[in-house]
Amino acid sequence: MASSGSKVWSVMSLGSALLGAAVAKKVLNTTWRAATGKNPPANPADPDVAMREAVLWATLSGTLIGVARMLAARRAAGYYLKSTGHLPPELQHDNQDADKADAPTT
C-alpha cells in the first residue's frame, strides 16, 4: 500500500511541478514583453544576446520558475496530506524548529 501512495505522490509531484513551471513561464514571458517591448531571449547563452539582458532573464526566470514549482508542490503536498492523513515519505518533517535544534558544540 505504501508503494501505491508513493506512486500517487510521484505523479502529483511531477504534475504540480510541470503546471507550476508552465504558469510561471507564461507569466514571465508576458511580463517581459510588456516591460521591454520584445520577446525574451530564447537562449541567454547566445553571444548575440546582450549580457545584461541574458543575466536578467536567467535570474528572473530561474527564480520565478523555482518559486512557482515549490508553491505548486506545497499545494500538492497539502492535498495529499488532507487525502491520506499523512505526508508522503519524501516530505517527512525535517525538524527545523529552533527549540528542537541541537545546541552547537564548542
Secondary structure, 3 states (H helix, E strand, C coil): CHHHHHHHHHHHHHHHHHHHHHHHHHHHHHHHHHHHCCCCCCCCCCCCCCHHHHHHHHHHHHHHHHHHHHHHHHHHHHHHHHHHCCCCHHHCCCCCCHHHCCCCCC
